[in-house]
Amino acid sequence: MNYKDISRIDNSLRPYQQQAKEAIFLAWDECDAVMFQMPTGTGKTRLFSSIISDIKTWGVQNDEDVKILIIAHRIELIDQISENLERYKVSHGIIAGGKQRDLRYPVQVASVQTITHRNNLDVAGDLNVNYIIVDEAHHCVANSYKKLWDMYPNAKKLGVTATPWRMNNGGFERVFDRIIISQSIQSFIDAGWLAPYDYYSISINSEIQKEINSITEFDVEGDYKISALEKKIDTTRIRAQLLDSYLKYAKGKKGIIYSISRKHSDHICQEYREAGINIVRIDSKTPKDERKLYVDRFKKGLIDIIVNVDIFSEGFDCPDIEFIQLARPTKSLVKYLQQVGRGLRPTAGKSICLILDNVGLHFQFGLPNSERDWEKCFKGDSHITTRRSGSGQSPMGVQKERNFSEGTDEMQLIVGSHREIGKNNNQWSEKDLELLKTLYEEKQCSVEVLATIFKRSDEEINSKLSEIISKQ
């Protein structure tokens, strides 16, 4: 059989989704395991729902009993996938802890932890899966996914993700045979499929950035330890700056704040409520019914802000989010792009998304629409790094907390939706040249990050760096 012949024209898909679907089926004619990259907010779940529909239709036409397994790593994602499948009339069962199972359906949505657990090996073996589709496939290097691959060696496999990146800069070639890469975020913005944005952030020399740079404790994955973040970032003065920037730039808008921990969320909620803002906390321990109530009220405009810990980084769909506030430093490009991506879904009446980066993540990762070489990331030869920007070399002393109202660390407009990076023809000032040299030599910022800071093209940055180096 030719897998490309399974693909059908689906008029409910956007043109780029239809093209992606055809490319995936064509790739299956040449290999077994394909990773597909497409930005947050552009409809990956809708895409693989259409792929499932095509496979089921082909099975009916050819009297084939085709079995499809959809895999996710969190119950929130399983619920979202299930809701999407129901919306597109795809009958299915669910295999996950606490869920009633019905194995009669040829399509099953499963938790990777549940399906690979030793207590479920008989259930998994009886499925006789022909296709495996993995949501948020950047997790696929985990041992549980290796077990899954070994359980179904002959199944065609598809992993979808917005961010084929690993914190250790390792690749995915031991899991997937190839990667298919979609258009860039900027292309989706230009075409109107994603919303433009205004991006505000702190200064590279701000006290908050110095606190972040002084953190020297990291977890086993390489990200900041929560305890270290709480100690440095969950302080009265920094939370006051968080509130000040919201009141200055986003007051009255509906949005999401990404926090460090449940304790940090509680502190943020308390201070925002005292300022008269209708804010709630949601995290992994929030009961499902309560979470659903909050999200429904948020979508109806009855709640202004949801503050959360990672829970809406993957799989949360609410297009009319007007602002995103980043209150948690991270070394993870995946977290960064998924968090800002929640605000880039376009909707009627929403001209732009406002991004308030209160922890300077763009210094490390660039702007949301910066160009990224996902092919290199897939191969494990990534130029996207998470350097510590000098952290640990000159630790800050313990500082006495002070009133941060009105903010001594003013937020700055890094890039606005009405401006384009790379079209700044102004001459370089001595101050800019000195800062450029410092960021490149001492902070080890990449050219891509420097281009976003100075609002100039990569070519201009490279040219100016060459001049600086030649004079040394």
C-alpha positions in Angstrom: 0.0 0.0 0.0 1.0 3.6 -0.5 0.3 5.7 2.6 0.1 8.9 0.6 -3.1 7.5 -1.0 -4.8 7.4 2.5 -4.7 11.2 2.7 -7.9 13.0 1.6 -8.8 16.6 1.0 -10.3 18.0 4.2 -12.0 21.3 3.5 -12.2 22.0 7.3 -8.5 22.2 7.5 -6.5 25.4 6.9 -4.2 25.2 3.8 -1.0 24.7 5.8 -2.7 21.9 7.8 -3.7 20.1 4.6 -0.2 20.4 3.2 1.2 19.1 6.5 -1.1 16.1 6.5 0.0 15.2 2.9 3.6 15.5 3.9 3.2 13.2 6.9 1.5 10.4 4.9 4.1 10.8 2.2 6.9 10.4 4.8 5.3 7.2 6.1 5.9 5.7 2.7 9.6 6.1 3.3 10.0 5.6 7.1 8.1 4.5 10.2 8.5 7.3 12.7 8.0 10.9 11.9 8.2 14.0 14.1 6.2 17.0 13.0 6.8 20.6 14.2 4.3 23.4 14.1 4.0 26.4 16.4 1.7 26.6 19.5 -1.7 27.8 18.5 -1.7 26.6 14.9 -3.9 23.5 15.3 -1.8 20.4 15.8 -4.7 18.5 17.5 -7.1 19.4 14.6 -4.4 18.2 12.2 -4.0 14.7 13.7 -7.7 14.4 14.2 -8.0 14.7 10.4 -5.2 12.2 10.0 -7.1 9.7 12.2 -10.3 10.3 10.2 -8.5 9.5 6.9 -7.0 6.3 8.4 -10.4 5.2 9.7 -12.0 5.9 6.3 -9.3 3.9 4.5 -9.8 1.0 6.9 -13.6 0.9 6.2 -13.0 1.1 2.4 -10.5 -1.7 2.5 -12.1 -3.9 5.2 -9.1 -3.4 7.4 -9.4 -3.4 11.2 -7.1 -0.5 11.9 -6.1 0.4 15.5 -4.9 3.8 16.4 -3.3 4.8 19.8 -3.0 8.5 20.8 -0.5 9.2 23.5 -0.2 12.1 26.0 1.8 12.5 29.2 -0.7 14.4 31.3 -4.4 14.0 32.1 -5.2 17.6 31.0 -3.9 16.8 27.5 -5.8 13.5 27.4 -9.0 15.4 28.2 -8.4 18.0 25.6 -7.6 15.4 22.9 -10.8 13.5 23.9 -12.9 16.6 23.6 -11.4 17.4 20.1 -12.1 13.8 18.9 -15.7 14.1 20.1 -16.1 17.4 18.3 -15.0 15.7 15.1 -17.2 12.6 15.7 -14.3 10.2 16.3 -15.5 7.5 18.7 -12.8 6.5 21.1 -11.8 5.0 24.5 -9.5 6.3 27.2 -6.8 4.4 29.0 -5.7 6.5 31.9 -5.8 6.4 35.7 -9.2 7.0 37.1 -10.9 6.7 33.7 -13.5 4.1 32.7 -12.1 1.9 29.9 -13.8 0.8 26.8 -11.4 -1.2 24.6 -13.9 -1.9 21.9 -13.1 1.3 20.0 -10.4 1.1 17.4 -9.1 4.6 18.6 -7.8 4.8 22.1 -6.4 7.9 23.9 -3.9 6.8 26.6 -1.6 8.1 29.2 1.9 7.0 28.4 2.5 6.1 32.1 -0.6 3.9 32.2 -0.3 2.1 28.9 3.4 1.1 29.6 2.8 0.2 33.2 3.6 -3.5 33.9 0.0 -4.0 35.3 -1.4 -3.1 31.8 0.9 -5.1 29.6 -1.9 -7.6 28.7 -4.3 -4.8 27.8 -1.6 -3.1 25.7 -0.7 -6.3 23.9 -4.3 -7.0 22.9 -4.7 -3.6 21.2 -2.6 -4.7 18.1 -1.9 -1.0 17.3 -1.2 0.0 13.7 -0.6 3.7 14.3 0.7 5.7 17.3 0.3 9.5 17.5 2.1 11.3 20.3 1.1 14.7 21.5 3.9 17.0 22.8 6.4 14.7 21.3 9.5 16.5 22.7 8.9 14.2 25.7 9.5 11.1 23.6 13.1 10.5 24.8 11.8 9.4 28.2 12.1 5.7 29.0 8.3 5.2 29.0 8.2 6.1 25.2 11.0 3.7 24.5 8.9 0.9 26.1 6.0 2.1 23.9 8.1 1.8 20.7 9.2 -1.7 21.7 5.7 -2.8 22.4 4.6 -1.8 18.8 7.7 -2.1 16.6 5.6 -2.4 13.4 3.3 0.6 14.0 3.6 3.8 12.1 4.4 6.6 14.5 3.8 10.3 14.5 5.0 12.8 17.1 3.7 16.3 17.0 5.3 19.2 18.9 5.8 23.0 18.7 9.3 22.7 20.1 11.6 19.8 19.1 14.2 20.8 21.6 15.9 19.2 24.6 17.6 21.1 27.5 20.8 19.1 27.1 20.8 19.9 23.4 20.4 16.2 22.6 18.4 15.1 19.6 15.6 12.8 18.7 17.1 10.7 16.0 17.0 7.5 18.2 13.2 7.9 18.4 12.2 9.4 15.1 13.5 8.8 11.5 12.9 12.3 10.3 11.4 15.7 11.1 8.9 17.7 9.1 9.1 21.4 9.8 6.2 23.9 9.3 6.4 27.6 8.6 8.0 30.0 11.1 6.0 31.8 13.7 6.5 35.1 11.8 5.0 33.5 8.7 1.9 32.5 10.6 1.7 36.1 12.1 2.1 37.6 8.6 -0.7 35.3 7.3 -3.0 36.2 10.2 -3.0 32.7 11.6 -1.3 33.9 14.8 -1.7 37.3 16.5 1.0 40.0 16.5 2.4 41.1 19.8 3.9 43.8 21.9 6.7 42.6 24.1 7.8 44.4 27.2 10.6 43.2 29.4 13.1 44.3 32.1 16.6 45.7 31.4 19.6 43.4 31.1 21.1 45.5 34.0 18.0 45.4 36.2 18.1 44.2 39.8 15.7 41.4 38.9 18.0 40.1 36.2 20.9 40.3 38.6 19.0 38.1 41.1 18.2 35.6 38.3 21.8 35.5 37.1 23.0 34.8 40.7 21.1 31.5 40.9 23.4 28.6 41.0 21.1 25.7 42.0 19.6 23.6 39.1 17.5 20.4 39.0 18.4 17.1 37.3 17.0 18.4 34.0 19.1 21.6 34.1 16.3 24.0 35.0 16.3 26.3 38.0 15.4 24.6 41.3 12.0 25.7 42.6 13.4 26.4 46.1 16.1 28.6 44.6 13.5 30.5 42.5 11.3 31.0 45.5 14.1 32.4 47.5 15.2 34.9 44.8 12.0 35.8 43.0 9.1 35.3 45.4 9.8 38.5 47.3 7.7 41.5 48.2 9.6 43.9 46.0 9.6 41.7 42.9 5.9 40.8 43.2 5.2 44.5 43.5 7.1 45.1 40.3 5.0 42.3 38.7 1.8 44.1 39.8 3.0 47.5 38.8 3.8 46.4 35.2 0.3 44.7 34.9 -1.4 47.9 36.1 0.6 50.0 33.8 0.3 48.0 30.6 -2.4 45.4 30.9 -5.0 46.6 33.4 -8.5 45.4 32.5 -7.2 42.8 30.0 -7.7 39.1 30.3 -4.6 37.0 30.7 -2.5 34.3 32.2 0.4 34.6 34.7 3.0 31.8 34.8 4.4 31.5 38.3 7.1 29.5 40.1 5.1 27.4 42.5 1.8 27.1 44.3 3.1 29.2 47.1 4.2 31.9 44.6 0.8 31.7 43.0 -0.9 32.3 46.3 1.3 35.3 47.0 0.6 36.8 43.6 -3.2 36.2 44.0 -3.2 37.9 47.3 -1.5 41.1 46.1 -3.5 41.3 42.9 -6.8 40.8 44.8 -5.8 43.6 47.2 -5.5 45.8 44.1 -9.1 44.9 43.1 -8.3 42.3 40.4 -10.4 39.2 39.9 -7.7 36.5 39.9 -7.7 32.7 40.6 -5.0 30.1 40.9 -5.1 26.8 39.0 -2.5 24.0 39.3 -2.2 20.2 39.0 -3.8 19.8 42.4 -6.9 21.8 41.6 -9.9 19.4 41.3 -11.0 18.9 37.7 -14.5 20.3 38.3 -13.2 23.4 40.0 -10.6 23.9 37.2 -13.3 23.6 34.5 -15.5 26.1 36.4 -12.6 28.6 36.5 -11.7 28.2 32.9 -15.4 28.6 31.8 -15.7 31.7 33.9 -12.4 33.0 32.5 -13.6 32.4 28.9 -16.8 34.3 29.7 -14.9 37.3 31.1 -16.0 36.7 34.7 -12.4 36.1 35.8 -9.6 38.5 34.7 -6.5 36.5 35.4 -5.5 32.8 35.9 -2.2 32.3 37.6 -0.8 28.9 37.3 2.3 26.6 37.5 2.9 25.1 34.0 -0.7 23.7 33.8 -1.5 25.9 30.8 1.9 25.5 29.1 0.7 22.6 27.1 -2.7 22.0 25.6 -4.7 25.0 26.9 -7.0 26.6 24.2 -8.5 30.0 24.9 -7.9 32.3 21.9 -9.1 35.5 23.4 -6.2 35.8 25.9 -5.1 39.4 25.8 -1.9 39.2 27.7 0.7 36.8 29.0 2.8 37.6 32.1 6.0 35.6 32.7 6.9 35.6 36.4 9.0 32.4 36.3 12.6 32.2 35.1 13.4 29.0 33.2 16.2 27.4 31.2 13.6 25.6 29.0 13.0 27.0 25.5 10.0 24.6 25.4 8.4 26.2 28.5 9.1 29.7 27.1 7.6 29.2 23.7 4.6 27.3 24.9 3.8 30.0 27.5 4.0 32.9 25.2 2.3 30.9 22.5 -0.9 30.7 24.6 -1.4 34.4 23.8 -0.8 34.3 20.1 -4.1 32.7 19.0 -6.0 35.3 17.1 -9.6 36.1 17.7 -12.2 38.8 16.7 -11.6 42.0 18.6 -8.1 41.1 19.6 -5.6 43.2 17.6 -2.4 42.2 19.5 -1.3 40.1 22.4 0.6 41.8 25.1 3.6 39.9 26.6 5.0 41.1 29.9 8.4 39.4 30.4 9.1 40.3 34.0 12.0 37.8 34.2 14.0 38.6 31.0 13.5 35.3 29.2 14.0 36.9 25.8 17.7 37.6 26.7 18.2 33.8 26.7 15.8 32.6 24.0 15.1 35.6 21.7 11.6 36.8 20.9 8.7 34.4 20.1 9.1 34.9 16.4 12.9 34.6 16.2 14.1 32.2 13.6 15.1 28.8 15.0 16.9 25.9 13.3 14.6 23.1 14.4 16.4 20.7 12.0 19.6 21.2 14.1 17.6 20.8 17.3 16.2 17.5 16.0 19.7 16.2 15.2 21.0 17.3 18.6 23.3 19.9 17.0 21.4 22.9 18.3 22.8 26.4 18.4 20.0 27.4 20.8 21.7 27.3 24.2 20.7 28.1 27.8 23.9 29.6 29.0 23.8 30.8 32.6 24.7 34.4 31.5 27.5 34.5 34.1 25.3 33.2 36.9 27.3 32.0 39.9 30.4 33.9 39.0 29.5 37.0 41.0 26.7 36.1 43.4 24.7 39.0 44.7 24.7 39.5 48.5 21.5 39.3 50.4 19.6 42.5 49.9 17.2 44.2 52.2 13.8 44.2 50.7 12.5 47.6 49.8 9.3 49.1 48.4 9.2 48.4 44.7 6.1 50.5 43.9 6.4 52.5 40.8 9.3 50.1 40.0 12.9 51.1 39.9 13.3 48.4 37.2 11.1 49.9 34.5 9.8 47.6 31.8 10.8 48.5 28.3 9.1 47.9 25.0 11.4 45.4 23.3 9.5 45.2 20.1 6.0 46.4 19.1 3.6 44.8 16.6 3.9 48.0 14.4 7.7 47.7 14.1 10.0 45.2 12.4 13.3 44.0 13.6 16.1 44.7 11.2 14.9 48.0 9.8 16.7 50.2 12.3 19.1 52.4 10.2 20.3 54.6 13.1 23.9 54.9 13.9 25.4 52.9 16.7 26.0 55.0 19.9 29.0 54.4 22.0 26.7 53.2 24.8 25.1 50.6 22.5 28.5 49.4 21.3 29.7 49.0 24.9 26.6 47.1 25.8 26.9 44.9 22.6 30.5 44.0 23.6 29.5 43.2 27.2 26.5 41.0 26.2 28.5 39.1 23.6 31.8 38.6 25.5 30.7 38.4 29.1 27.1 37.2 28.9 27.7 35.0 25.8 24.4 36.1 24.2 23.9 34.6 20.8 23.6 36.7 17.6 19.9 35.9 17.5 19.3 37.3 21.0 21.5 40.4 20.3 19.4 41.1 17.2 16.2 41.2 19.2 17.8 43.4 21.9 19.1 46.0 19.5 16.3 45.6 17.0 18.7 45.0 14.1 19.3 42.2 11.7 21.7 39.3 12.3 23.9 40.6 9.5 24.2 44.0 11.2 25.1 42.4 14.5 27.7 40.1 12.9 29.2 43.1 11.1 29.5 45.2 14.2 30.9 42.3 16.2 33.6 41.8 13.5 34.5 45.5 13.8 34.8 45.2 17.6 36.9 42.1 17.4 39.2 43.5 14.8 40.0 46.5 17.0 41.1 44.4 20.0 
